[in-house]
């Protein structure tokens, strides 16, 4: 089933040559959009004096690295070959690599950031989620991954982000509250320091 769905999505490239440039660019460099969304969410939280959003955006960035590390362990254990290494007559619109296919690193990062931002700031999280789905489809379209690889990556990233939201973000928020009473306050909030009445 995974192979059949891969072929169906990958064969879209036969009829959509006009989209190759866009999909190749997204497959290769679209991950940078998630870094931009992390920064926007952080700055939005800072501007609105929302320390939970600030802490959540920091966690969303960190969770991408944590999930990626877990994905590397899983990928090394499963060691699934890329579809272009096992199938013939497929479109490969990106440079071939020899690393494992399952789970997709790109989808793992995208899923982690998307779910992390959904908790931190729903508006930017929805944008990140749409881009995460696009990234997942793109990675199959260009021939780099099976659908199962990207679905597993999105799920892995999302699970790690959600777990951290309930366990680590409350700690990060309390830390941020303490740091607002330090010289680091301008990094965390735009709000003026409250004045103490004489």
VEXROLUM-17667 format. One record per atom (N, C-alpha, C): x negated, y, z; residue number from 1. Coordinates in Angstrom, 2 decimals, padded with zeros to 5 digits. Layout:
u=X, v=Y, w=Z, num=NUM
...
END
This chain:
u=-000.82, v=-001.20, w=000.00, num=1
u=000.00, v=000.00, w=000.00, num=1
u=-000.86, v=001.27, w=000.00, num=1
u=-001.92, v=001.28, w=000.83, num=2
u=-002.82, v=002.43, w=000.90, num=2
u=-003.46, v=002.68, w=-000.47, num=2
u=-003.89, v=001.61, w=-001.11, num=3
u=-004.52, v=001.72, w=-002.43, num=3
u=-003.52, v=002.20, w=-003.48, num=3
u=-002.28, v=001.70, w=-003.42, num=4
u=-001.26, v=002.10, w=-004.39, num=4
u=-000.92, v=003.58, w=-004.24, num=4
u=-000.77, v=004.02, w=-003.01, num=5
u=-000.46, v=005.44, w=-002.77, num=5
u=-001.64, v=006.31, w=-003.17, num=5
u=-002.83, v=005.83, w=-002.91, num=6
u=-004.03, v=006.56, w=-003.34, num=6
u=-004.01, v=006.75, w=-004.86, num=6
u=-003.76, v=005.68, w=-005.58, num=7
u=-003.75, v=005.77, w=-007.04, num=7
u=-002.66, v=006.73, w=-007.53, num=7
u=-001.49, v=006.69, w=-006.91, num=8
u=-000.40, v=007.57, w=-007.34, num=8
u=-000.79, v=009.04, w=-007.16, num=8
u=-001.33, v=009.38, w=-005.98, num=9
u=-001.73, v=010.78, w=-005.72, num=9
u=-002.91, v=011.16, w=-006.60, num=9
u=-003.88, v=010.26, w=-006.70, num=10
u=-005.08, v=010.55, w=-007.47, num=10
u=-004.77, v=010.72, w=-008.96, num=10
u=-003.79, v=009.98, w=-009.45, num=11
u=-003.43, v=010.09, w=-010.87, num=11
u=-002.71, v=011.39, w=-011.21, num=11
u=-002.26, v=012.12, w=-010.20, num=12
u=-001.68, v=013.43, w=-010.47, num=12
u=-002.70, v=014.32, w=-011.18, num=12
u=-003.97, v=014.02, w=-010.95, num=13
u=-005.04, v=014.81, w=-011.58, num=13
u=-004.98, v=014.70, w=-013.10, num=13
u=-004.38, v=013.64, w=-013.63, num=14
u=-004.23, v=013.49, w=-015.08, num=14
u=-003.38, v=014.62, w=-015.67, num=14
u=-002.36, v=015.01, w=-014.91, num=15
u=-001.38, v=015.97, w=-015.44, num=15
u=-001.51, v=017.37, w=-014.85, num=15
u=-002.47, v=017.54, w=-013.95, num=16
u=-002.57, v=018.85, w=-013.27, num=16
u=-003.99, v=019.39, w=-013.36, num=16
u=-004.55, v=019.34, w=-014.54, num=17
u=-005.91, v=019.86, w=-014.72, num=17
u=-006.04, v=021.31, w=-014.32, num=17
u=-004.95, v=022.07, w=-014.45, num=18
u=-004.96, v=023.49, w=-014.08, num=18
u=-005.23, v=023.67, w=-012.58, num=18
u=-004.97, v=022.64, w=-011.76, num=19
u=-005.14, v=022.76, w=-010.30, num=19
u=-006.48, v=022.24, w=-009.81, num=19
u=-007.28, v=021.66, w=-010.69, num=20
u=-008.54, v=021.04, w=-010.25, num=20
u=-009.44, v=022.01, w=-009.49, num=20
u=-009.61, v=023.21, w=-010.01, num=21
u=-010.49, v=024.18, w=-009.35, num=21
u=-010.02, v=024.51, w=-007.95, num=21
u=-008.72, v=024.75, w=-007.80, num=22
u=-008.16, v=025.09, w=-006.50, num=22
u=-008.31, v=023.94, w=-005.52, num=22
u=-007.99, v=022.72, w=-005.97, num=23
u=-008.08, v=021.56, w=-005.08, num=23
u=-009.53, v=021.24, w=-004.72, num=23
u=-010.42, v=021.37, w=-005.68, num=24
u=-011.84, v=021.13, w=-005.39, num=24
u=-012.35, v=022.14, w=-004.37, num=24
u=-011.96, v=023.41, w=-004.54, num=25
u=-012.40, v=024.45, w=-003.60, num=25
u=-011.85, v=024.18, w=-002.21, num=25
u=-010.57, v=023.80, w=-002.14, num=26
u=-009.98, v=023.52, w=-000.83, num=26
u=-010.62, v=022.30, w=-000.19, num=26
u=-010.86, v=021.26, w=-000.99, num=27
u=-011.47, v=020.04, w=-000.45, num=27
u=-012.87, v=020.31, w=000.10, num=27
u=-013.60, v=021.20, w=-000.56, num=28
u=-014.97, v=021.46, w=-000.13, num=28
u=-015.10, v=022.56, w=000.91, num=28
u=-014.33, v=023.64, w=000.74, num=29
u=-014.55, v=024.83, w=001.56, num=29
u=-013.34, v=025.25, w=002.38, num=29
u=-012.20, v=024.58, w=002.19, num=30
u=-010.98, v=024.95, w=002.90, num=30
u=-011.10, v=024.86, w=004.41, num=30
u=-012.05, v=024.07, w=004.87, num=31
u=-012.23, v=023.92, w=006.31, num=31
u=-012.58, v=025.26, w=006.96, num=31
u=-013.18, v=026.16, w=006.18, num=32
u=-013.51, v=027.49, w=006.70, num=32
u=-012.28, v=028.29, w=007.08, num=32
u=-011.13, v=028.00, w=006.45, num=33
u=-009.90, v=028.71, w=006.81, num=33
u=-009.50, v=028.42, w=008.25, num=33
u=-009.83, v=027.23, w=008.74, num=34
u=-009.48, v=026.89, w=010.11, num=34
u=-010.32, v=027.69, w=011.10, num=34
u=-011.57, v=027.96, w=010.74, num=35
u=-012.40, v=028.83, w=011.59, num=35
u=-011.82, v=030.24, w=011.64, num=35
u=-011.34, v=030.72, w=010.49, num=36
u=-010.72, v=032.05, w=010.45, num=36
u=-009.47, v=032.08, w=011.33, num=36
u=-008.64, v=031.03, w=011.26, num=37
u=-007.44, v=030.98, w=012.09, num=37
u=-007.76, v=030.91, w=013.57, num=37
u=-008.83, v=030.21, w=013.93, num=38
u=-009.26, v=030.18, w=015.32, num=38
u=-009.61, v=031.58, w=015.81, num=38
u=-010.36, v=032.32, w=014.99, num=39
u=-010.74, v=033.68, w=015.35, num=39
u=-009.52, v=034.59, w=015.45, num=39
u=-008.61, v=034.49, w=014.50, num=40
u=-007.40, v=035.32, w=014.53, num=40
u=-006.58, v=035.04, w=015.79, num=40
u=-006.42, v=033.76, w=016.13, num=41
u=-005.64, v=033.40, w=017.31, num=41
u=-006.31, v=033.91, w=018.58, num=41
u=-007.61, v=033.78, w=018.66, num=42
u=-008.36, v=034.30, w=019.81, num=42
u=-008.16, v=035.82, w=019.94, num=42
u=-008.34, v=036.54, w=018.83, num=43
u=-008.20, v=038.00, w=018.87, num=43
u=-006.77, v=038.41, w=019.17, num=43
u=-005.79, v=037.66, w=018.67, num=44
u=-004.38, v=037.94, w=018.95, num=44
u=-004.09, v=037.76, w=020.44, num=44
u=-004.59, v=036.67, w=021.01, num=45
u=-004.41, v=036.44, w=022.44, num=45
u=-005.08, v=037.52, w=023.27, num=45
u=-006.27, v=037.91, w=022.88, num=46
u=-007.01, v=038.96, w=023.59, num=46
u=-006.25, v=040.28, w=023.52, num=46
u=-005.72, v=040.60, w=022.33, num=47
u=-005.01, v=041.87, w=022.15, num=47
u=-003.73, v=041.93, w=023.00, num=47
u=-003.07, v=040.77, w=023.15, num=48
u=-001.82, v=040.73, w=023.92, num=48
u=-002.04, v=040.34, w=025.38, num=48
u=-003.29, v=040.33, w=025.83, num=49
u=-003.61, v=039.98, w=027.21, num=49
u=-003.03, v=038.60, w=027.59, num=49
u=-003.12, v=037.65, w=026.65, num=50
u=-002.60, v=036.30, w=026.84, num=50
u=-003.79, v=035.36, w=027.04, num=50
u=-004.18, v=035.18, w=028.30, num=51
u=-005.37, v=034.37, w=028.59, num=51
u=-005.17, v=032.90, w=028.24, num=51
u=-003.92, v=032.43, w=028.28, num=52
u=-003.67, v=031.05, w=027.89, num=52
u=-003.95, v=030.87, w=026.40, num=52
u=-003.55, v=031.85, w=025.59, num=53
u=-003.82, v=031.77, w=024.14, num=53
u=-005.31, v=031.88, w=023.87, num=53
u=-006.00, v=032.73, w=024.63, num=54
u=-007.46, v=032.85, w=024.47, num=54
u=-008.12, v=031.52, w=024.81, num=54
u=-007.75, v=030.96, w=025.96, num=55
u=-008.32, v=029.67, w=026.38, num=55
u=-007.93, v=028.57, w=025.38, num=55
u=-006.69, v=028.61, w=024.91, num=56
u=-006.22, v=027.60, w=023.96, num=56
u=-006.95, v=027.67, w=022.63, num=56
u=-007.26, v=028.88, w=022.18, num=57
u=-008.00, v=029.01, w=020.92, num=57
u=-009.43, v=028.51, w=021.07, num=57
u=-010.01, v=028.75, w=022.23, num=58
u=-011.36, v=028.24, w=022.49, num=58
u=-011.32, v=026.71, w=022.50, num=58
u=-010.31, v=026.15, w=023.18, num=59
u=-010.18, v=024.69, w=023.20, num=59
u=-009.92, v=024.14, w=021.81, num=59
u=-009.10, v=024.80, w=021.02, num=60
u=-008.80, v=024.32, w=019.66, num=60
u=-010.08, v=024.20, w=018.84, num=60
u=-011.00, v=025.14, w=019.02, num=61
u=-012.28, v=025.05, w=018.33, num=61
u=-013.13, v=023.93, w=018.87, num=61
u=-013.16, v=023.81, w=020.19, num=62
u=-013.97, v=022.76, w=020.82, num=62
u=-013.41, v=021.38, w=020.52, num=62
u=-012.09, v=021.27, w=020.48, num=63
u=-011.48, v=019.96, w=020.25, num=63
u=-011.82, v=019.42, w=018.87, num=63
u=-012.03, v=020.32, w=017.92, num=64
u=-012.43, v=019.87, w=016.58, num=64
u=-013.75, v=019.11, w=016.66, num=64
u=-014.68, v=019.62, w=017.47, num=65
u=-015.98, v=018.96, w=017.63, num=65
u=-015.85, v=017.65, w=018.41, num=65
u=-015.03, v=017.67, w=019.46, num=66
u=-014.82, v=016.46, w=020.25, num=66
u=-014.18, v=015.36, w=019.39, num=66
u=-013.12, v=015.73, w=018.66, num=67
u=-012.43, v=014.75, w=017.81, num=67
u=-013.36, v=014.24, w=016.71, num=67
u=-014.17, v=015.13, w=016.18, num=68
u=-015.12, v=014.72, w=015.13, num=68
u=-016.12, v=013.71, w=015.68, num=68
u=-016.58, v=013.92, w=016.90, num=69
u=-017.49, v=012.96, w=017.54, num=69
u=-016.85, v=011.60, w=017.73, num=69
u=-015.59, v=011.60, w=018.20, num=70
u=-014.86, v=010.34, w=018.36, num=70
u=-014.67, v=009.67, w=017.01, num=70
u=-014.34, v=010.49, w=016.00, num=71
u=-014.16, v=009.96, w=014.65, num=71
u=-015.42, v=009.32, w=014.10, num=71
u=-016.56, v=009.88, w=014.44, num=72
u=-017.82, v=009.29, w=013.99, num=72
u=-018.02, v=007.90, w=014.60, num=72
u=-017.66, v=007.75, w=015.86, num=73
u=-017.77, v=006.44, w=016.51, num=73
u=-016.82, v=005.43, w=015.87, num=73
u=-015.58, v=005.86, w=015.63, num=74
u=-014.60, v=004.98, w=014.99, num=74
u=-015.05, v=004.62, w=013.57, num=74
u=-015.48, v=005.64, w=012.83, num=75
u=-015.91, v=005.42, w=011.46, num=75
u=-017.08, v=004.46, w=011.35, num=75
u=-018.02, v=004.59, w=012.29, num=76
u=-019.17, v=003.68, w=012.29, num=76
u=-018.76, v=002.25, w=012.58, num=76
u=-017.75, v=002.09, w=013.45, num=77
u=-017.30, v=000.75, w=013.80, num=77
u=-016.48, v=000.12, w=012.67, num=77
u=-015.61, v=000.91, w=012.04, num=78
u=-014.75, v=000.38, w=010.97, num=78
u=-015.54, v=000.24, w=009.67, num=78
u=-016.34, v=001.26, w=009.37, num=79
u=-017.21, v=001.29, w=008.18, num=79
u=-016.46, v=000.99, w=006.89, num=79
u=-015.39, v=001.72, w=006.67, num=80
u=-014.59, v=001.55, w=005.45, num=80
u=-015.25, v=002.28, w=004.29, num=80
u=-015.34, v=001.61, w=003.16, num=81
u=-015.93, v=002.21, w=001.98, num=81
u=-014.98, v=003.25, w=001.39, num=81
u=-015.57, v=004.23, w=000.70, num=82
u=-014.77, v=005.24, w=000.00, num=82
u=-014.00, v=004.56, w=-001.13, num=82
u=-012.83, v=005.11, w=-001.50, num=83
u=-012.04, v=004.47, w=-002.57, num=83
u=-012.77, v=004.36, w=-003.89, num=83
u=-013.61, v=005.35, w=-004.21, num=84
u=-014.33, v=005.28, w=-005.48, num=84
u=-015.44, v=004.23, w=-005.47, num=84
u=-015.74, v=003.67, w=-004.29, num=85
u=-016.72, v=002.60, w=-004.21, num=85
u=-016.08, v=001.22, w=-004.39, num=85
u=-014.76, v=001.17, w=-004.23, num=86
u=-014.08, v=-000.12, w=-004.30, num=86
u=-013.07, v=-000.22, w=-005.44, num=86
u=-012.72, v=000.92, w=-006.04, num=87
u=-011.70, v=000.93, w=-007.09, num=87
u=-012.29, v=001.49, w=-008.37, num=87
u=-011.72, v=001.07, w=-009.49, num=88
u=-012.18, v=001.58, w=-010.78, num=88
u=-011.16, v=002.56, w=-011.35, num=88
u=-011.61, v=003.34, w=-012.31, num=89
u=-010.74, v=004.29, w=-013.01, num=89
u=-010.02, v=005.26, w=-012.07, num=89
u=-010.79, v=005.86, w=-011.16, num=90
u=-010.21, v=006.88, w=-010.29, num=90
u=-010.87, v=008.22, w=-010.61, num=90
u=-010.12, v=009.28, w=-010.36, num=91
u=-010.67, v=010.63, w=-010.55, num=91
u=-011.45, v=011.01, w=-009.30, num=91
u=-012.67, v=011.42, w=-009.47, num=92
u=-013.47, v=011.92, w=-008.34, num=92
u=-013.91, v=013.32, w=-008.73, num=92
u=-013.31, v=014.30, w=-008.08, num=93
u=-013.54, v=015.70, w=-008.45, num=93
u=-014.54, v=016.39, w=-007.53, num=93
u=-015.10, v=015.64, w=-006.59, num=94
u=-016.10, v=016.18, w=-005.67, num=94
u=-017.34, v=015.29, w=-005.72, num=94
u=-018.42, v=015.77, w=-005.13, num=95
u=-019.63, v=014.96, w=-005.07, num=95
u=-019.38, v=013.70, w=-004.25, num=95
u=-019.87, v=012.58, w=-004.74, num=96
u=-019.72, v=011.32, w=-004.01, num=96
u=-020.67, v=011.29, w=-002.83, num=96
u=-020.20, v=010.68, w=-001.75, num=97
u=-021.03, v=010.49, w=-000.57, num=97
u=-021.04, v=009.00, w=-000.23, num=97
u=-021.94, v=008.63, w=000.64, num=98
u=-022.03, v=007.22, w=001.02, num=98
u=-021.61, v=006.98, w=002.46, num=98
u=-021.11, v=008.01, w=003.13, num=99
u=-020.67, v=007.80, w=004.51, num=99
u=-019.30, v=007.12, w=004.51, num=99
u=-018.81, v=006.76, w=005.68, num=100
u=-017.56, v=006.01, w=005.80, num=100
u=-016.36, v=006.87, w=005.38, num=100
u=-015.29, v=006.17, w=005.06, num=101
u=-014.08, v=006.83, w=004.58, num=101
u=-013.04, v=007.03, w=005.68, num=101
u=-013.02, v=006.16, w=006.68, num=102
u=-012.00, v=006.16, w=007.73, num=102
u=-012.61, v=006.46, w=009.08, num=102
u=-012.09, v=007.46, w=009.80, num=103
u=-011.10, v=008.45, w=009.40, num=103
u=-011.76, v=009.61, w=008.66, num=103
u=-010.97, v=010.41, w=007.98, num=104
u=-011.49, v=011.56, w=007.26, num=104
u=-011.96, v=012.63, w=008.24, num=104
u=-013.21, v=013.06, w=008.11, num=105
u=-013.73, v=014.14, w=008.96, num=105
u=-012.95, v=015.44, w=008.74, num=105
u=-012.69, v=015.76, w=007.48, num=106
u=-011.97, v=017.01, w=007.18, num=106
u=-010.58, v=017.00, w=007.83, num=106
u=-009.87, v=015.88, w=007.69, num=107
u=-008.53, v=015.80, w=008.26, num=107
u=-008.57, v=015.81, w=009.78, num=107
u=-009.61, v=015.21, w=010.36, num=108
u=-009.74, v=015.20, w=011.82, num=108
u=-009.88, v=016.62, w=012.35, num=108
u=-010.76, v=017.38, w=011.75, num=109
u=-010.96, v=018.78, w=012.17, num=109
u=-009.68, v=019.58, w=011.95, num=109
u=-009.07, v=019.42, w=010.78, num=110
u=-007.85, v=020.16, w=010.46, num=110
u=-006.73, v=019.82, w=011.45, num=110
u=-006.56, v=018.55, w=011.76, num=111
u=-005.52, v=018.14, w=012.70, num=111
u=-005.78, v=018.67, w=014.10, num=111
u=-007.02, v=018.65, w=014.52, num=112
u=-007.37, v=019.15, w=015.85, num=112
u=-007.07, v=020.64, w=015.97, num=112
u=-007.51, v=021.41, w=015.00, num=113
u=-007.29, v=022.86, w=015.06, num=113
u=-005.80, v=023.17, w=014.95, num=113
u=-005.11, v=022.49, w=014.04, num=114
u=-003.68, v=022.76, w=013.85, num=114
u=-002.88, v=022.53, w=015.13, num=114
u=-003.07, v=021.37, w=015.76, num=115
u=-002.31, v=021.07, w=016.98, num=115
u=-002.76, v=021.98, w=018.12, num=115
u=-004.06, v=022.22, w=018.22, num=116
u=-004.54, v=023.14, w=019.25, num=116
u=-003.93, v=024.52, w=019.13, num=116
u=-003.82, v=025.01, w=017.90, num=117
u=-003.24, v=026.33, w=017.69, num=117
u=-001.72, v=026.33, w=017.83, num=117
u=-001.07, v=025.21, w=017.55, num=118
u=000.38, v=025.13, w=017.79, num=118
u=000.70, v=025.37, w=019.26, num=118
u=-000.15, v=024.86, w=020.14, num=119
u=000.04, v=025.09, w=021.57, num=119
u=-000.33, v=026.52, w=021.96, num=119
u=-001.40, v=027.04, w=021.39, num=120
u=-001.91, v=028.36, w=021.79, num=120
u=-001.09, v=029.51, w=021.22, num=120
u=-000.65, v=029.38, w=019.97, num=121
u=000.09, v=030.45, w=019.30, num=121
u=000.88, v=029.81, w=018.17, num=121
u=002.18, v=029.67, w=018.37, num=122
u=003.02, v=028.92, w=017.43, num=122
u=002.91, v=029.45, w=016.00, num=122
u=002.90, v=030.77, w=015.84, num=123
u=002.86, v=031.34, w=014.49, num=123
u=001.62, v=030.91, w=013.73, num=123
u=000.45, v=031.09, w=014.35, num=124
u=-000.80, v=030.70, w=013.67, num=124
u=-000.95, v=029.19, w=013.62, num=124
u=-000.34, v=028.50, w=014.58, num=125
u=-000.36, v=027.04, w=014.55, num=125
u=000.42, v=026.47, w=013.38, num=125
u=001.53, v=027.11, w=013.04, num=126
u=002.32, v=026.66, w=011.88, num=126
u=001.52, v=026.86, w=010.60, num=126
u=000.84, v=028.00, w=010.50, num=127
u=-000.01, v=028.24, w=009.32, num=127
u=-001.09, v=027.18, w=009.25, num=127
u=-001.75, v=026.90, w=010.39, num=128
u=-002.81, v=025.90, w=010.43, num=128
u=-002.27, v=024.50, w=010.10, num=128
u=-001.06, v=024.21, w=010.54, num=129
u=-000.47, v=022.89, w=010.26, num=129
u=-000.22, v=022.71, w=008.77, num=129
u=000.31, v=023.76, w=008.13, num=130
u=000.54, v=023.69, w=006.68, num=130
u=-000.78, v=023.49, w=005.94, num=130
u=-001.82, v=024.20, w=006.38, num=131
u=-003.13, v=024.06, w=005.75, num=131
u=-003.74, v=022.69, w=006.03, num=131
u=-003.44, v=022.11, w=007.19, num=132
u=-003.95, v=020.77, w=007.52, num=132
u=-003.34, v=019.72, w=006.60, num=132
u=-002.03, v=019.83, w=006.36, num=133
u=-001.37, v=018.90, w=005.44, num=133
u=-001.94, v=019.07, w=004.03, num=133
u=-002.12, v=020.32, w=003.63, num=134
u=-002.71, v=020.59, w=002.31, num=134
u=-004.11, v=019.99, w=002.21, num=134
u=-004.91, v=020.15, w=003.27, num=135
u=-006.26, v=019.58, w=003.28, num=135
u=-006.20, v=018.06, w=003.13, num=135
u=-005.28, v=017.43, w=003.84, num=136
u=-005.17, v=015.97, w=003.79, num=136
u=-004.81, v=015.51, w=002.37, num=136
u=-003.81, v=016.14, w=001.77, num=137
u=-003.41, v=015.77, w=000.40, num=137
u=-004.55, v=016.03, w=-000.57, num=137
u=-005.23, v=017.15, w=-000.38, num=138
u=-006.34, v=017.52, w=-001.27, num=138
u=-007.45, v=016.48, w=-001.25, num=138
u=-007.77, v=015.96, w=-000.08, num=139
u=-008.86, v=015.00, w=000.04, num=139
u=-008.54, v=013.69, w=-000.70, num=139
u=-007.25, v=013.36, w=-000.80, num=140
u=-006.85, v=012.18, w=-001.58, num=140
u=-006.85, v=012.54, w=-003.06, num=140
u=-006.29, v=013.70, w=-003.38, num=141
u=-006.19, v=014.15, w=-004.78, num=141
u=-007.54, v=014.17, w=-005.46, num=141
u=-008.57, v=014.65, w=-004.76, num=142
u=-009.90, v=014.75, w=-005.38, num=142
u=-010.65, v=013.42, w=-005.38, num=142
u=-010.04, v=012.39, w=-004.78, num=143
u=-010.62, v=011.05, w=-004.85, num=143
u=-011.51, v=010.66, w=-003.69, num=143
u=-011.59, v=011.50, w=-002.66, num=144
u=-012.55, v=011.25, w=-001.58, num=144
u=-012.06, v=010.27, w=-000.52, num=144
u=-010.72, v=010.16, w=-000.33, num=145
u=-010.18, v=009.35, w=000.76, num=145
u=-008.90, v=008.65, w=000.36, num=145
u=-008.62, v=007.54, w=001.05, num=146
u=-007.32, v=006.90, w=001.00, num=146
u=-006.33, v=007.71, w=001.85, num=146
u=-005.02, v=007.60, w=001.58, num=147
u=-004.05, v=008.29, w=002.44, num=147
u=-004.17, v=007.88, w=003.91, num=147
u=-004.45, v=006.61, w=004.17, num=148
u=-004.60, v=006.16, w=005.56, num=148
u=-005.74, v=006.86, w=006.27, num=148
u=-006.79, v=007.20, w=005.53, num=149
u=-007.94, v=007.89, w=006.13, num=149
u=-007.56, v=009.27, w=006.64, num=149
u=-006.79, v=010.00, w=005.83, num=150
u=-006.43, v=011.37, w=006.21, num=150
u=-005.34, v=011.38, w=007.27, num=150
u=-004.42, v=010.42, w=007.19, num=151
u=-003.37, v=010.33, w=008.22, num=151
u=-004.01, v=010.02, w=009.57, num=151
u=-004.96, v=009.08, w=009.57, num=152
u=-005.66, v=008.74, w=010.82, num=152
u=-006.45, v=009.94, w=011.34, num=152
u=-007.08, v=010.70, w=010.44, num=153
u=-007.83, v=011.88, w=010.86, num=153
u=-006.93, v=012.93, w=011.48, num=153
u=-005.79, v=013.21, w=010.84, num=154
u=-004.84, v=014.19, w=011.40, num=154
u=-004.36, v=013.74, w=012.77, num=154
u=-004.03, v=012.46, w=012.89, num=155
u=-003.53, v=011.93, w=014.17, num=155
u=-004.60, v=011.99, w=015.24, num=155
u=-005.81, v=011.59, w=014.91, num=156
u=-006.90, v=011.63, w=015.89, num=156
u=-007.13, v=013.05, w=016.39, num=156
u=-007.27, v=013.99, w=015.46, num=157
u=-007.48, v=015.38, w=015.87, num=157
u=-006.34, v=015.90, w=016.70, num=157
u=-005.11, v=015.59, w=016.30, num=158
u=-003.93, v=016.07, w=017.04, num=158
u=-003.84, v=015.50, w=018.44, num=158
u=-004.14, v=014.22, w=018.58, num=159
u=-004.08, v=013.58, w=019.90, num=159
u=-005.12, v=014.17, w=020.85, num=159
u=-006.33, v=014.36, w=020.35, num=160
u=-007.39, v=014.94, w=021.19, num=160
u=-007.01, v=016.36, w=021.60, num=160
u=-006.47, v=017.14, w=020.66, num=161
u=-006.09, v=018.52, w=020.97, num=161
u=-004.97, v=018.56, w=022.01, num=161
u=-003.97, v=017.69, w=021.85, num=162
u=-002.85, v=017.67, w=022.80, num=162
u=-003.30, v=017.23, w=024.18, num=162
u=-004.15, v=016.22, w=024.22, num=163
u=-004.64, v=015.74, w=025.52, num=163
u=-005.40, v=016.84, w=026.25, num=163
u=-006.22, v=017.57, w=025.52, num=164
u=-006.98, v=018.67, w=026.13, num=164
u=-006.11, v=019.83, w=026.55, num=164
u=-005.01, v=020.06, w=025.82, num=165
u=-004.12, v=021.17, w=026.18, num=165
u=-003.57, v=020.97, w=027.60, num=165
u=-003.20, v=019.73, w=027.92, num=166
u=-002.59, v=019.46, w=029.22, num=166
u=-003.61, v=019.25, w=030.33, num=166
u=-004.84, v=018.91, w=029.97, num=167
u=-005.84, v=018.62, w=031.01, num=167
u=-006.90, v=019.71, w=031.15, num=167
u=-007.36, v=020.27, w=030.03, num=168
u=-008.49, v=021.21, w=030.09, num=168
u=-008.10, v=022.67, w=029.96, num=168
u=-007.06, v=022.96, w=029.18, num=169
u=-006.70, v=024.37, w=028.97, num=169
u=-006.27, v=025.05, w=030.27, num=169
u=-005.53, v=024.38, w=031.19, num=170
u=-005.24, v=025.05, w=032.47, num=170
u=-006.52, v=025.44, w=033.22, num=170
u=-007.54, v=024.59, w=033.15, num=171
u=-008.81, v=024.90, w=033.81, num=171
u=-009.49, v=026.08, w=033.11, num=171
u=-009.48, v=026.05, w=031.77, num=172
u=-010.09, v=027.15, w=031.01, num=172
u=-009.35, v=028.47, w=031.25, num=172
u=-008.03, v=028.40, w=031.41, num=173
u=-007.24, v=029.61, w=031.67, num=173
u=-007.60, v=030.20, w=033.03, num=173
u=-007.73, v=029.34, w=034.04, num=174
u=-008.13, v=029.83, w=035.37, num=174
u=-009.54, v=030.43, w=035.33, num=174
u=-010.42, v=029.80, w=034.58, num=175
u=-011.76, v=030.35, w=034.42, num=175
u=-011.71, v=031.71, w=033.75, num=175
u=-010.87, v=031.84, w=032.72, num=176
u=-010.72, v=033.12, w=032.03, num=176
u=-010.20, v=034.19, w=032.98, num=176
u=-009.25, v=033.82, w=033.83, num=177
u=-008.72, v=034.78, w=034.81, num=177
u=-009.83, v=035.28, w=035.74, num=177
u=-010.68, v=034.38, w=036.17, num=178
u=-011.80, v=034.79, w=037.03, num=178
u=-012.76, v=035.70, w=036.27, num=178
u=-013.01, v=035.36, w=035.03, num=179
u=-013.97, v=036.15, w=034.25, num=179
u=-013.44, v=037.54, w=033.90, num=179
u=-012.13, v=037.75, w=034.03, num=180
u=-011.60, v=039.10, w=033.79, num=180
u=-012.03, v=040.06, w=034.89, num=180
u=-012.55, v=039.52, w=035.98, num=181
u=-013.07, v=040.37, w=037.06, num=181
u=-014.58, v=040.51, w=036.99, num=181
u=-015.12, v=040.17, w=035.82, num=182
u=-016.57, v=040.25, w=035.61, num=182
u=-016.86, v=041.16, w=034.42, num=182
u=-018.14, v=041.39, w=034.14, num=183
u=-018.48, v=042.20, w=032.97, num=183
u=-018.03, v=041.58, w=031.63, num=183
u=-017.62, v=040.30, w=031.65, num=184
u=-017.16, v=039.64, w=030.43, num=184
u=-015.69, v=039.95, w=030.11, num=184
u=-015.05, v=040.76, w=030.95, num=185
u=-013.63, v=041.08, w=030.76, num=185
u=-013.28, v=041.51, w=029.33, num=185
u=-014.07, v=042.38, w=028.68, num=186
u=-013.70, v=042.83, w=027.32, num=186
u=-013.64, v=041.69, w=026.30, num=186
u=-014.30, v=040.57, w=026.57, num=187
u=-014.23, v=039.44, w=025.65, num=187
u=-012.91, v=038.69, w=025.77, num=187
u=-012.21, v=038.88, w=026.88, num=188
u=-011.03, v=038.08, w=027.17, num=188
u=-009.72, v=038.84, w=027.04, num=188
u=-009.76, v=040.13, w=027.25, num=189
u=-008.52, v=040.91, w=027.21, num=189
u=-008.79, v=042.34, w=026.79, num=189
u=-007.80, v=042.91, w=026.17, num=190
u=-007.84, v=044.31, w=025.77, num=190
u=-007.26, v=045.21, w=026.84, num=190
u=-006.59, v=044.59, w=027.81, num=191
u=-005.90, v=045.36, w=028.84, num=191
u=-006.90, v=046.07, w=029.72, num=191
u=-006.50, v=047.26, w=030.17, num=192
u=-007.35, v=048.03, w=031.08, num=192
u=-007.42, v=047.33, w=032.43, num=192
u=-008.57, v=047.47, w=033.06, num=193
u=-008.70, v=046.90, w=034.41, num=193
u=-007.78, v=047.67, w=035.35, num=193
u=-006.99, v=046.95, w=036.17, num=194
u=-006.09, v=047.67, w=037.07, num=194
u=-006.88, v=048.51, w=038.07, num=194
u=-006.41, v=049.69, w=038.31, num=195
u=-007.10, v=050.58, w=039.28, num=195
u=-006.58, v=050.28, w=040.67, num=195
u=-007.49, v=050.33, w=041.62, num=196
u=-007.13, v=050.09, w=043.02, num=196
u=-006.78, v=051.40, w=043.66, num=196
u=-005.60, v=051.47, w=044.27, num=197
u=-005.16, v=052.71, w=044.90, num=197
u=-006.03, v=053.00, w=046.10, num=197
u=-006.36, v=054.31, w=046.26, num=198
u=-007.23, v=054.71, w=047.37, num=198
u=-006.46, v=054.72, w=048.67, num=198
END
